[in-house]
Amino acid sequence: MSLDENCIDSDNAVYKTLLESTKAIPWRIDWASMRFTYIGPQIEELLGWTPASWTSVEDWAARIHTDDRESVVNFCVAQSQAGIDHEADYRALTKDGGHVWIRDVVHVVRNEAGEVEALVGFMFDISERKKTEQTLLELQRELESLSFKDGLTGVSNRRMFDSIFEAEWIDAKRNARPLSLILLDIDFFKQYNDHYGHIQGDTCLKTVASVLNTAATRSRDVFARYGGEEFVFILPETDGRSATKVAERCRNLIFKEQIPHEGSLAGQLLTISLGVGCLVPTHQDDPVAFIETVDRRLYEAKQRGRNCIVNDH
């Protein structure tokens, strides 16, 4: 053996030692046979499968989670056939039935004629990164959820109302469907706070919100705190008669709670006043004007002595 051959063998041994001492798992696939010519021994510690069990690309594909398999295999095959280096994240199945998140970084090797000769790459364990990403995603969703929730009562807040009402208005106008709105107010709530104190007033608001949140039962119906002691319902595809029934249900639910209110001029129990409106929006209608109309009906309910409903019938 010549000195040059000894140097080459020595270099190859060094490279192999370096590759097999890293956490990244090197591998090589011969393009013509679609068989593994090498895979790092680290694969067994990570996934449980021995290096000898990785014989062909079928072994690789079979060890991808079924939810990821088709999209990952199709993507990698297409990129490889086009001679494009690429990366793919997927869940690799472990021998014991679990899975590990893997990032496969693939380089396409070409011969002198420019034809694909082999694929070489590294597998990286990215499970911890995926856990962190999932945690951050859940935190983001929670923050988004909180940003649309009223901090005191836990129901949707004014921001959520504005967003959903705009969307439902557009949908009702496009499909010529009725859209109903209920605005309601706790009667003499200032007097309630003056008599029982603001801490008890907050408790009262939470109770009222919790009770009224059950009044509308469809998934698209939205109940929100509009501001202060005022609440609102958005009732898509609901006519005025049905909306009035929801309003009546609200009054009955609050009455059943039998919440004392000694400072009320409408009786000895806590009551609510409600304004109801229904509209099939057209291009001539304005959403703000519709809300103002319903608000005027709420004001009229208060003028009539409170503890009543004013609608458009």
DRENLUMMAR-792570 format. One record per residue (C-alpha): residue in one letter; z, x, y. Coordinates in Angstrom, 2 decimals, always signed. Each point is the difference from the previous one (the first is absolute). Layout:
BEGIN
REC type      zz      xx      yy
REC    A       Z       X       Y
...
***
This chain:
BEGIN
REC type      zz      xx      yy
REC    M   +0.00   +0.00   +0.00
REC    S   -1.00   +1.39   +3.37
REC    L   +2.26   +0.42   +2.99
REC    D   -1.80   -2.86   +1.78
REC    E   +0.55   -2.33   -2.97
REC    N   +3.69   +0.93   -0.08
REC    C   +0.27   -0.79   +3.72
REC    I   -1.72   -3.36   -0.50
REC    D   +2.29   -0.92   -2.91
REC    S   +3.00   +1.10   +2.03
REC    D   -1.12   -2.07   +2.99
REC    N   -0.57   -3.05   -2.19
REC    A   +3.48   +0.36   -1.49
REC    V   +1.50   +0.22   +3.48
REC    Y   -1.91   -3.06   +1.18
REC    K   +1.03   -1.96   -3.09
REC    T   +3.65   +0.96   +0.47
REC    L   -0.12   -1.05   +3.64
REC    L   -1.65   -3.32   -0.82
REC    E   +2.44   -0.81   -2.77
REC    S   +3.05   +0.88   +2.10
REC    T   -0.81   -2.54   +2.73
REC    K   +0.89   -3.68   -0.01
REC    A   -3.67   -0.84   +0.48
REC    I   -1.75   -0.52   -3.34
REC    P   -3.40   +1.71   -0.23
REC    W   -2.77   -1.33   -2.21
REC    R   -3.70   +0.46   -0.71
REC    I   -2.58   -2.35   -1.52
REC    D   -3.40   +1.10   -1.27
REC    W   -2.55   -2.40   +1.51
REC    A   -2.51   +0.06   -2.87
REC    S   +2.52   -0.87   -2.71
REC    M   +2.51   -1.83   +2.18
REC    R   +2.77   +1.88   -1.79
REC    F   +3.01   +1.86   +1.31
REC    T   -0.39   +3.75   -0.26
REC    Y   +3.44   +0.57   +1.50
REC    I   +3.06   -1.86   +1.21
REC    G   +3.25   +1.59   +1.15
REC    P   +3.02   -0.11   -2.33
REC    Q   +2.02   -1.65   +2.81
REC    I   -1.69   -3.28   -0.98
REC    E   +2.31   -0.37   -3.01
REC    E   +3.17   +0.27   +2.07
REC    L   -1.31   -2.53   +2.52
REC    L   -1.64   -2.61   -2.24
REC    G   +1.09   +0.87   -3.52
REC    W   -3.54   +0.48   -1.30
REC    T   -0.70   +3.45   -1.50
REC    P   -2.85   +2.04   +1.51
REC    A   -1.78   -0.18   -3.37
REC    S   -0.14   -3.79   +0.23
REC    W   -2.20   +0.16   +3.11
REC    T   -3.37   +0.41   -1.68
REC    S   -2.41   -2.19   +1.99
REC    V   -0.28   -2.13   +3.13
REC    E   +0.75   -3.02   -2.22
REC    D   +3.52   +1.38   -0.46
REC    W   +0.36   +0.32   +3.77
REC    A   -1.26   -3.55   +0.61
REC    A   +2.17   -1.50   -2.75
REC    R   +3.10   +1.55   +1.60
REC    I   -0.54   -1.70   +3.35
REC    H   +1.99   -3.16   +0.71
REC    T   -2.10   -3.08   -0.82
REC    D   +0.34   -1.31   +3.57
REC    D   -1.53   +3.23   +1.37
REC    R   -2.35   +1.02   -2.81
REC    E   -3.27   -1.75   +0.83
REC    S   -0.04   +0.78   +3.73
REC    V   +1.10   +3.63   -0.44
REC    V   -2.42   +0.76   -2.85
REC    N   -2.94   -1.62   +1.80
REC    F   +0.79   +1.86   +3.21
REC    C   +0.44   +3.41   -1.64
REC    V   -3.13   -0.36   -2.15
REC    A   -2.12   -1.04   +2.98
REC    Q   +1.29   +2.84   +2.18
REC    S   -0.46   +2.55   -2.80
REC    Q   -3.55   -1.15   -0.75
REC    A   -0.80   +0.35   +3.70
REC    G   +1.49   +3.50   -0.01
REC    I   +2.66   -0.90   +2.54
REC    D   +3.50   +1.49   -0.03
REC    H   +2.61   -2.76   +0.05
REC    E   +3.61   -1.09   -0.44
REC    A   +1.52   -2.95   -1.82
REC    D   +3.54   -1.40   -0.11
REC    Y   +0.99   -1.95   -3.11
REC    R   +2.79   -0.72   -2.44
REC    A   -0.27   +2.21   -3.08
REC    L   +1.59   -1.37   -3.16
REC    T   +2.71   +2.06   -1.66
REC    K   +0.29   +0.33   -3.76
REC    D   +3.25   -1.99   +0.01
REC    G   -1.62   -3.00   +1.72
REC    G   +0.89   +0.71   +3.61
REC    H   -2.24   +1.21   +2.79
REC    V   -0.15   +2.73   +2.63
REC    W   -1.93   -0.11   +3.25
REC    I   -2.68   +2.72   -0.05
REC    R   -2.34   +1.37   +2.63
REC    D   -3.06   +1.51   -1.64
REC    V   -1.92   +2.44   +2.22
REC    V   -3.45   +0.63   -1.44
REC    H   -2.58   +2.71   +0.78
REC    V   -3.55   -0.26   -1.33
REC    V   -1.38   +3.31   -1.31
REC    R   -3.77   +0.45   +0.07
REC    N   -2.24   +2.57   -1.73
REC    E   -2.65   +2.07   +1.72
REC    A   -2.49   -2.86   -0.34
REC    G   +2.36   -2.29   +1.91
REC    E   +0.82   -2.11   -3.05
REC    V   +3.55   -1.13   -0.73
REC    E   +1.48   +2.41   -2.52
REC    A   +3.70   -0.83   -0.05
REC    L   +2.85   -1.77   +1.71
REC    V   +3.11   +1.98   +0.84
REC    G   +3.08   -1.30   +1.69
REC    F   +3.73   -0.33   +0.35
REC    M   +2.33   -2.88   -0.81
REC    F   +2.99   -0.36   +2.31
REC    D   +3.10   -2.09   -0.67
REC    I   +0.30   -2.19   +3.11
REC    S   +2.62   -2.45   -1.34
REC    E   +2.61   +0.92   +2.61
REC    R   -2.58   -0.31   +2.76
REC    K   -1.00   -3.45   -1.28
REC    K   +3.66   -1.06   -0.12
REC    T   +0.40   +1.13   +3.61
REC    E   -3.19   -1.81   +1.02
REC    Q   +1.20   -3.18   -1.72
REC    T   +3.40   +0.25   +1.69
REC    L   -1.64   +0.48   +3.39
REC    L   -2.36   -2.92   -0.69
REC    E   +2.92   -2.26   -0.92
REC    L   +1.87   +1.08   +3.13
REC    Q   -3.09   -0.72   +2.10
REC    R   -0.32   -3.46   -1.55
REC    E   +3.68   -0.64   +0.59
REC    L   -0.31   +1.06   +3.65
REC    E   -3.06   -2.20   +0.41
REC    S   +1.90   -2.86   -1.58
REC    L   +2.98   +0.58   +2.28
REC    S   -2.25   +0.12   +3.05
REC    F   -1.09   -3.56   -0.80
REC    K   +3.51   -1.26   -0.79
REC    D   +2.58   -1.35   +2.38
REC    G   +2.92   +2.41   -0.09
REC    L   +2.68   -2.69   +0.12
REC    T   -1.29   -2.81   -2.21
REC    G   -2.34   +1.87   -2.34
REC    V   -2.85   -2.48   +0.46
REC    S   -3.35   +0.89   +1.57
REC    N   +0.20   +1.00   +3.64
REC    R   -2.12   -0.82   +3.05
REC    R   -2.31   +2.92   -0.72
REC    M   -0.75   -1.39   -3.45
REC    F   -0.51   -3.49   +1.45
REC    D   -2.51   +1.28   +2.56
REC    S   -1.94   +1.91   -2.66
REC    I   -0.16   -2.80   -2.55
REC    F   -0.63   -2.76   +2.52
REC    E   -3.02   +1.86   +1.35
REC    A   -1.41   +0.43   -3.52
REC    E   +0.65   -3.62   -0.98
REC    W   -1.52   -1.27   +3.26
REC    I   -3.21   +1.91   -0.72
REC    D   -0.06   -1.25   -3.60
REC    A   +0.63   -3.64   +1.03
REC    K   -2.75   +0.17   +2.63
REC    R   -2.49   +1.60   -2.39
REC    N   +0.62   -2.51   -2.79
REC    A   +0.72   -3.06   +2.17
REC    R   +3.46   -0.42   -1.55
REC    P   +3.13   -1.42   +1.64
REC    L   +2.67   +2.41   +1.18
REC    S   +3.49   -1.30   +0.75
REC    L   +2.83   +1.55   +1.96
REC    I   +3.68   -0.91   +0.27
REC    L   +2.19   +1.42   +2.74
REC    L   +3.71   -0.73   -0.32
REC    D   +3.12   +0.84   +1.90
REC    I   +3.74   -0.15   -0.81
REC    D   +1.52   -2.62   +2.30
REC    F   +2.55   +1.23   +2.55
REC    F   +0.17   +3.46   -1.53
REC    K   +1.36   +1.55   +3.19
REC    Q   +2.94   -2.37   -0.24
REC    Y   +0.38   +0.98   -3.67
REC    N   +0.30   +3.67   +0.98
REC    D   +2.39   -0.84   +2.84
REC    H   +2.25   -2.00   -2.30
REC    Y   -0.09   +2.06   -3.24
REC    G   -0.94   +3.46   +1.30
REC    H   -3.12   +2.10   -0.47
REC    I   +0.99   +1.36   -3.42
REC    Q   +0.26   -3.53   -1.36
REC    G   -3.20   -0.79   +1.91
REC    D   -1.83   +2.74   -1.90
REC    T   +1.36   -1.36   -3.27
REC    C   -1.25   -3.44   +0.99
REC    L   -3.50   +1.35   +0.72
REC    K   -0.11   +1.70   -3.39
REC    T   +1.09   -3.20   -1.73
REC    V   -2.57   -2.12   +1.83
REC    A   -2.77   +2.50   -0.75
REC    S   +0.92   +0.19   -3.68
REC    V   +0.08   -3.79   -0.34
REC    L   -3.23   -0.67   +1.90
REC    N   -1.84   +2.74   -1.86
REC    T   -0.02   -2.35   -3.00
REC    A   -1.51   -2.95   +1.88
REC    A   -3.64   +1.03   -0.48
REC    T   -0.79   +0.82   -3.61
REC    R   -3.61   +1.22   -0.10
REC    S   -0.69   +3.72   -0.13
REC    R   -2.19   -0.05   +3.13
REC    D   +2.59   -1.85   +2.11
REC    V   +1.82   +2.33   +2.38
REC    F   +3.44   -0.43   +1.50
REC    A   +1.03   +2.37   +2.79
REC    R   +2.56   +0.52   +2.70
REC    Y   -1.86   -0.62   +3.23
REC    G   +2.75   +1.28   +2.26
REC    G   +3.69   -0.67   +0.68
REC    E   +0.94   -3.24   -1.76
REC    E   -3.63   -1.10   -0.29
REC    F   -1.97   +0.03   -3.28
REC    V   -3.56   -0.81   -0.97
REC    F   -2.05   -1.10   -3.01
REC    I   -3.69   +0.74   -0.53
REC    L   -1.44   -2.53   -2.45
REC    P   -3.65   +0.75   -0.89
REC    E   -2.21   -2.78   -1.35
REC    T   +2.71   -2.54   +0.82
REC    D   -0.62   -3.24   +1.89
REC    G   +2.35   -1.44   +2.60
REC    R   +1.61   -2.50   -2.36
REC    S   +0.87   +2.69   -2.56
REC    A   +1.28   +2.31   +2.74
REC    T   +2.27   -2.79   +1.28
REC    K   +1.41   -0.35   -3.53
REC    V   +0.86   +3.70   +0.03
REC    A   +1.70   -0.48   +3.38
REC    E   +2.00   -2.94   -1.39
REC    R   +0.98   +2.13   -2.96
REC    C   +1.29   +2.62   +2.43
REC    R   +2.23   -2.52   +1.77
REC    N   +1.36   -1.27   -3.32
REC    L   +0.70   +3.50   -1.30
REC    I   +1.98   +0.90   +3.12
REC    F   +1.90   -3.31   -0.16
REC    K   +0.95   +0.66   -3.63
REC    E   +1.53   +3.34   +1.03
REC    Q   +2.55   -1.91   +2.13
REC    I   +0.44   +2.88   +2.43
REC    P   +2.71   -0.91   +2.56
REC    H   -1.03   +0.15   +3.67
REC    E   +2.76   -1.28   +2.23
REC    G   -1.85   +1.13   +3.13
REC    S   -3.07   -2.14   -0.69
REC    L   -0.83   -3.04   +2.10
REC    A   -2.13   -1.31   -2.89
REC    G   +2.91   -0.46   -2.43
REC    Q   +2.69   +1.91   -1.84
REC    L   -2.45   +1.77   -2.33
REC    L   -2.67   +2.59   +0.67
REC    T   -3.45   -1.56   +0.47
REC    I   -3.53   +1.12   +0.79
REC    S   -2.86   -1.32   +2.13
REC    L   -3.61   +0.39   -1.09
REC    G   -3.50   -0.16   +1.44
REC    V   -2.93   -0.46   -2.37
REC    G   -3.70   +0.54   +0.61
REC    C   -3.17   -0.09   -2.10
REC    L   -3.51   +1.06   +0.90
REC    V   -3.33   +0.74   -1.63
REC    P   -0.97   +2.86   +2.34
REC    T   -3.45   +0.21   +1.53
REC    H   -1.58   +2.56   +2.31
REC    Q   +1.18   -2.10   +2.95
REC    D   +3.67   +0.27   -1.05
REC    D   +2.40   +2.72   +1.02
REC    P   +2.85   +1.16   -2.30
REC    V   +2.40   +0.67   +2.87
REC    A   -0.65   -3.48   +1.41
REC    F   +0.73   -1.48   -3.43
REC    I   +3.35   +1.80   -0.21
REC    E   +0.83   -1.18   +3.53
REC    T   -0.78   -3.59   -1.01
REC    V   +2.42   +0.21   -2.94
REC    D   +2.58   +1.65   +2.24
REC    R   -0.27   -2.90   +2.45
REC    R   +0.70   -2.39   -2.88
REC    L   +3.11   +2.00   -0.87
REC    Y   +1.08   -0.26   +3.63
REC    E   -0.65   -3.76   -0.12
REC    A   +2.20   -0.26   -3.11
REC    K   +2.80   +1.62   +1.98
REC    Q   -0.59   -2.37   +2.90
REC    R   +0.30   -2.97   -2.36
REC    G   +3.52   +1.03   -0.88
REC    R   -0.66   +2.69   -2.63
REC    N   +0.39   -0.28   -3.78
REC    C   -3.48   -1.53   -0.28
REC    I   -3.67   +0.76   -0.66
REC    V   -2.91   -0.43   +2.41
REC    N   -3.49   +0.17   -1.50
REC    D   -3.53   -1.04   +0.97
REC    H   +0.08   -3.43   -1.66
***
